[in-house]
Amino acid sequence: MLEILGIALLCMFNSKAAKARGRSGGAAVGYTIALWIGMEIVGAIIGALVSQGSMAGAYVFGLVFALIGGGAAAVIARLGEVRAIPQAPWGPGYAAPGYPASYPPGPYGAPAPPAPPGPYQALGQSGPPPPPPPMPSGPAPAPAPVPASIPGPPAPGDQPVVWQDRRSNGSTYRSHRADTLYAAAEALRAIATPPPNTYYVADTPDGSLGRDLFGFFTEAPLKTTALAVKPGAQPAAPVGAVSLTAFGDAMKSQASVAALKSAGRYASFVLQLECGHCGYKSPVETQQGEFERQCYSCGTVNQTRRGTINVLTGSGFVEI
């Protein structure tokens, strides 16, 4: 009974360790059981031979070899680096506001002021409310015309966002021209989570940034230096980035990047780099090891690093 409990616990721990490294948890359970039982049988046979048929000797040797097999399975499950990617502050399906924290609330996000207290509450008195003022005589004024549509909030520092639609092979592509990657990122954050097979792309002089159901994406390399930034920005000396965080569904975004790479197409895993100078989160292309990226808002160069990410696909592991 205790042996069964030990195998179950070891399978659970090894499955979690393998999943954290981008491998199959079911495969980890399989080789854990195989190594434990297989080594136990080998140990029992050796123990029976050494002790000349003694059951106690066979049991002791079998248990020792089973523990060796379990330890080997634990080592195999923990090979490779853990995908230590912080969770995004926004979950899937949440649309980020169109204005950053450093900007005053826009006309679409300004909170309504609280209603002033009534005359009795303000004086701490009780009693019936005062009678309403008399209605003016004459015909009622005509209601104000309701606009046919209300445009969305513009990206800060850019013109009102207008997306041009194009359909191809059952997919919808919506494109927009922006002056900077900062304006592109804000325009893409302002939209609701796109439905499947819908792709938004904001084109800028420094490259094209896109967004789909899983988060940000790129189809060609973005510039990393000498970027056009937010008007009036004052870059500081190079700093260390605060963090790299995902936007949307990080795991599905990794799987999409791996699938494109295995098909021979360009793809890069995009994460939000939080600037160590101004705190703005720029969607940047990342890579293994140490690298530098320029903040889209203030233009400051940020130094950071990212670990190795291996994604299991139908053709094997793909490093992204």
C-alpha positions in Angstrom: 0.0 0.0 0.0 2.8 2.4 0.9 4.6 1.6 -2.3 1.5 2.4 -4.4 1.1 5.7 -2.6 4.8 6.5 -3.2 4.5 5.8 -6.9 1.4 8.0 -7.2 3.0 10.9 -5.4 6.2 10.6 -7.6 4.1 10.4 -10.8 2.3 13.6 -9.7 5.5 15.5 -9.0 7.2 14.4 -12.1 4.2 15.2 -14.3 4.2 18.8 -12.9 7.9 19.2 -13.4 7.7 18.0 -17.0 4.8 20.3 -17.9 6.7 23.2 -16.4 9.4 22.5 -18.9 7.1 22.2 -21.9 7.0 18.4 -22.0 4.2 15.9 -21.8 3.0 15.1 -18.2 1.5 11.8 -19.4 4.9 10.7 -20.8 6.5 11.6 -17.4 4.0 9.4 -15.6 4.7 6.5 -18.1 8.4 6.4 -17.7 8.2 6.9 -13.9 6.0 3.8 -13.5 8.2 1.9 -16.0 11.5 2.7 -14.3 10.1 2.0 -10.8 8.6 -1.4 -11.6 11.3 -2.4 -14.1 14.1 -1.6 -11.6 12.2 -3.3 -8.8 11.9 -6.5 -10.8 15.6 -6.4 -11.7 16.5 -5.8 -8.1 14.3 -8.6 -6.8 16.0 -11.0 -9.2 19.5 -9.9 -8.2 18.5 -10.1 -4.5 17.1 -13.6 -4.9 20.3 -14.7 -6.6 22.6 -13.1 -4.0 20.6 -14.3 -1.0 20.1 -17.8 -2.5 16.4 -17.6 -2.8 15.6 -15.6 0.4 12.4 -13.6 0.1 13.7 -11.0 2.4 16.8 -10.5 0.3 14.7 -10.2 -2.9 12.4 -7.7 -1.2 15.2 -5.5 0.1 17.1 -5.5 -3.2 13.8 -4.8 -5.1 12.9 -1.8 -3.0 16.4 -0.3 -3.3 16.4 -0.7 -7.1 12.9 0.7 -7.3 14.0 3.8 -5.4 16.9 4.1 -7.8 14.5 3.9 -10.8 12.2 6.5 -9.2 15.2 8.9 -8.7 16.2 8.5 -12.3 12.7 9.3 -13.4 12.7 12.5 -11.2 16.0 13.6 -12.8 14.7 13.0 -16.3 11.5 15.0 -15.6 13.5 17.9 -14.4 15.9 18.2 -17.3 15.8 21.6 -19.0 14.8 25.1 -17.8 11.5 26.0 -16.3 9.4 28.4 -18.4 9.6 31.2 -15.9 7.3 33.7 -17.7 5.3 36.0 -15.4 1.6 35.9 -15.9 0.1 38.8 -17.8 -1.8 41.4 -15.7 -4.7 41.1 -18.2 -6.3 37.8 -18.7 -7.6 36.4 -22.0 -10.8 38.3 -23.1 -9.9 41.5 -21.3 -9.5 44.6 -23.4 -6.9 47.0 -22.1 -7.9 50.7 -21.9 -6.9 53.0 -24.7 -5.1 55.4 -22.5 -2.0 54.6 -20.4 -1.7 55.4 -16.7 0.4 58.5 -17.4 -2.4 60.1 -19.4 -5.5 61.8 -18.0 -8.8 59.9 -18.4 -10.1 60.3 -22.0 -13.7 61.1 -22.9 -14.6 57.4 -23.0 -13.1 56.4 -19.7 -13.6 59.5 -17.5 -15.4 58.6 -14.2 -18.6 60.4 -13.5 -18.4 62.8 -10.5 -20.3 61.7 -7.4 -23.7 63.2 -6.9 -23.8 66.1 -4.3 -25.7 65.3 -1.1 -29.3 66.4 -0.7 -30.3 69.4 1.3 -31.4 67.4 4.3 -28.4 65.0 4.3 -25.9 67.9 4.0 -27.3 69.5 7.1 -27.7 66.3 9.0 -31.5 66.8 9.2 -34.3 64.4 8.3 -37.6 65.1 6.7 -39.3 64.9 3.4 -37.5 65.9 0.2 -38.3 69.4 -1.1 -41.0 69.6 -3.8 -39.7 69.7 -7.4 -39.5 73.0 -9.2 -42.4 73.9 -11.4 -42.2 72.8 -15.0 -41.7 75.5 -17.6 -44.7 76.3 -19.8 -44.7 75.8 -23.5 -43.8 72.8 -25.8 -41.1 70.4 -24.7 -37.8 71.0 -26.4 -36.9 68.5 -29.1 -34.4 65.8 -28.0 -30.8 66.1 -29.1 -30.0 64.0 -32.2 -28.3 60.7 -31.5 -25.2 60.1 -33.6 -25.3 57.0 -35.8 -22.0 55.7 -34.4 -19.4 56.8 -31.8 -15.8 56.4 -32.8 -13.5 54.6 -30.5 -10.8 56.4 -28.4 -7.8 57.5 -30.5 -4.4 56.2 -29.7 -2.4 58.9 -27.8 -0.2 60.9 -30.1 -1.9 59.5 -33.3 -4.9 60.2 -35.5 -8.2 58.5 -34.7 -7.8 54.8 -35.5 -9.5 53.6 -38.7 -9.0 49.9 -39.5 -9.1 48.9 -43.2 -10.7 45.4 -43.6 -9.6 42.7 -46.0 -10.9 39.1 -46.2 -8.9 36.2 -47.6 -9.4 32.4 -47.3 -12.0 32.7 -44.5 -9.9 35.1 -42.4 -10.3 38.8 -41.7 -7.3 41.1 -41.8 -7.6 44.7 -40.4 -4.8 47.1 -40.9 -3.9 50.6 -39.7 -1.1 53.1 -40.3 0.5 54.5 -37.2 3.4 57.0 -36.8 5.2 55.1 -34.0 5.3 51.7 -32.4 3.9 53.4 -29.2 0.8 54.5 -31.1 0.5 51.0 -32.7 0.7 49.3 -29.3 -2.0 51.6 -27.8 -4.3 51.1 -30.8 -4.0 47.3 -30.5 -4.5 47.3 -26.8 -7.7 49.5 -27.2 -9.6 46.8 -29.2 -11.5 44.0 -27.6 -10.1 40.5 -27.9 -10.3 39.6 -31.6 -12.4 36.6 -32.5 -10.8 33.5 -34.2 -9.3 34.1 -37.7 -9.3 37.8 -37.2 -5.9 39.6 -37.3 -5.2 43.3 -36.6 -1.9 44.8 -37.9 -0.6 48.3 -37.2 2.1 49.3 -39.7 4.7 51.9 -38.7 8.0 53.1 -40.1 9.8 50.9 -37.5 7.9 47.7 -38.3 4.5 46.1 -38.1 2.9 45.0 -34.8 -0.1 42.7 -34.8 -2.7 41.3 -32.4 -4.9 38.2 -32.7 -6.9 35.9 -30.4 -3.8 34.9 -28.4 -2.0 38.3 -28.0 0.6 40.3 -29.9 2.5 38.9 -32.9 4.9 40.0 -35.6 5.4 38.7 -39.1 8.8 40.4 -39.8 11.5 41.8 -37.5 10.8 45.0 -35.7 13.5 47.7 -35.4 15.2 47.7 -32.0 17.2 50.9 -32.1 16.7 54.5 -33.3 12.9 54.2 -32.9 10.4 57.0 -33.4 8.9 57.4 -29.9 6.1 59.4 -28.2 6.4 63.1 -29.0 8.3 65.1 -26.4 9.9 62.0 -24.8 13.3 62.4 -23.1 15.3 59.1 -23.2 17.4 58.4 -20.1 20.7 56.4 -19.8 20.3 52.6 -20.4 18.5 50.9 -17.5 17.5 47.4 -16.5 14.0 46.4 -17.5 11.5 45.8 -14.6 9.9 42.7 -16.1 8.8 40.7 -19.1 5.1 39.8 -19.0 2.7 38.1 -21.4 -0.4 39.7 -22.9 -3.3 37.4 -23.6 -2.8 33.6 -23.7 1.0 33.0 -23.3 0.9 29.2 -23.8 -1.2 29.4 -27.0 1.0 32.2 -28.3 4.1 30.1 -27.8 2.5 27.2 -29.6 1.6 29.5 -32.5 5.1 30.8 -32.8 6.5 27.2 -32.6 4.1 26.0 -35.4 5.1 28.9 -37.7 8.8 28.3 -37.1 8.5 24.6 -37.8 6.8 25.5 -41.0 9.8 27.7 -42.0 8.0 31.0 -41.5 9.2 34.0 -39.5 7.8 34.3 -36.0 9.0 35.7 -32.7 7.6 35.4 -29.1 6.4 38.9 -28.1 6.3 39.9 -24.5 5.7 43.2 -22.7 8.9 44.9 -21.5 8.3 47.2 -18.6 10.6 50.1 -18.9 12.9 50.7 -15.9 12.7 54.5 -16.5 9.1 55.4 -17.3 7.2 52.1 -16.5 5.6 51.8 -19.9 5.1 48.2 -21.2 6.3 47.9 -24.8 5.4 44.7 -26.8 8.8 43.7 -27.9 10.2 40.6 -29.7 12.2 38.5 -27.3 15.0 36.0 -27.6 17.0 33.6 -25.4 19.7 35.1 -23.2 20.5 38.8 -22.7 19.2 41.5 -25.1 18.3 45.2 -25.3 15.1 46.8 -26.4 14.2 50.5 -26.7 11.1 51.7 -24.8 8.3 52.7 -27.2 7.2 55.6 -24.9 10.3 57.3 -23.6 13.0 55.9 -25.9 15.2 54.6 -23.1 17.2 51.5 -23.8 16.3 48.6 -21.4 18.5 45.6 -20.7 16.9 42.3 -19.9 17.2 38.5 -20.4 14.9 35.6 -21.2 15.3 31.9 -20.6 15.2 29.1 -23.1 11.7 28.1 -24.2 11.2 24.7 -25.9 7.7 24.0 -27.3 6.6 20.4 -28.1 5.0 20.2 -31.5 4.1 17.3 -33.8 7.6 17.3 -35.2 9.4 17.4 -31.9 10.6 20.3 -29.7 11.0 23.7 -31.2 13.1 26.5 -29.5 11.4 29.9 -29.7 
